[in-house]
Amino acid sequence: MTELPKGDCFKASVDFMVNNPDIKQIVTLVHAEVRGRGPIEGIRMGHSWVELGDYVIDVANGKRHLIKKELYYQVAEIDKSEGKYIRYSFDEMIENVLENKTYGHWELNVKQ
């Protein structure tokens, strides 16, 4: 079995939202199951990103990608079934960080 790389998507997404409080009312944190690309091609795993309207802001591993949401969902093959796709407002994100003492994932039913 291929070991999944240890990324920082959950922490990086929370940090992005916390460090940009001026947009907190218009961004959403998303935790979902995605399909890997490159060296992890085809492997399904938990991932986190921020959404702003029709755009995804993916800040994992020191990157800052701004991608049209429709394209991102298509390429990552987002699974929107129950337990595999969860959205959080800024306030819900803060509540979960404080309650769980982690950056996530909190409710996602996938491997981290």
TASUL-V536957 format. One record per run of one state. SS is the DSSP state (H for helix, E for strand, C for the rest). FROM is the first residue (numbers start at 1). TO is the last residue. If there is no record, write none. Layout:
BEGIN
ss:SS from:FROM to:TO
ss:SS from:FROM to:TO
END
This chain:
BEGIN
ss:C from:1 to:8
ss:H from:9 to:18
ss:C from:19 to:20
ss:H from:21 to:23
ss:C from:24 to:26
ss:E from:27 to:35
ss:C from:36 to:37
ss:H from:38 to:40
ss:C from:41 to:43
ss:E from:44 to:52
ss:C from:53 to:54
ss:E from:55 to:58
ss:C from:59 to:59
ss:H from:60 to:62
ss:C from:63 to:64
ss:E from:65 to:68
ss:H from:69 to:76
ss:C from:77 to:78
ss:E from:79 to:79
ss:C from:80 to:84
ss:E from:85 to:88
ss:C from:89 to:89
ss:H from:90 to:100
ss:C from:101 to:112
END
